[in-house]
Amino acid sequence: MSVDNLKGIDKAIRGVYPKADIQKCIVHQIRNSLKHMPWKEKKEFANDLKGVYRAETEGLARERFEEFKEKWGKKYWYVIKSWGENWEELMAYYKYPYEMRSLIYTTSSMESLNSMFRKVTRGKKVFPNDESLSKSLYLAIVGIEKKWSGKKMRDWGIIYGQLKQIFEIQDLVISGFAFTQLSGKPLLQ
């Protein structure tokens, strides 16, 4: 599960889903790392950091982090400390195949979806009942799906197959409607 670095969110998620992998958003971590840095050093620092989170394996990422720590650790010890303390949850995406990592390492797609939901609900102060809210969000999803369906994700066929295999997902088609079933439990009832 990809999350922002909100205090306590990992404990809350594990309270409900004890086996969940928590992936803290790399993009948010990078932004926080660059926030209080002089402009002239940001580019070099970001390029060195890219070598860490884009490494092919977690072992290589750890080696590059040690090199990064040697180069920048004295000057930006607080950044190094933050990456070190959050390492396990920042590098959780290495547990998954290479093609899937682009889906996992950031919360950007979820933030985009939430933004689109907010556009639908912002103008309405009160919904008469839960069903009216559900219908509004469903129609928003239909519109969002049309907008997103034009975008081609690189290696989507491979990623989809990996998701199905790892999480034991099965597609069911009932009366022309597609439903996804996860480990024998329907997601939509």
Secondary structure, 3 states (H helix, E strand, C coil): CEECCCCCHHHHHHHHCCCCCCEECHHHHHHHHHCCCCHHHHHHHHHHHHHHHCCCCHHHHHHHHHHHHHHHCCCCHHHHHHHHHCHHHHCHHHHCCHHHHHHHCCCHHHHHHHHHHHHHHHCCCCCCCHHHHHHHHHHHHHHHHHHHHCCCCCCHHHHHHHHHHHHCEEEEEECCEEEEEECCEECCC
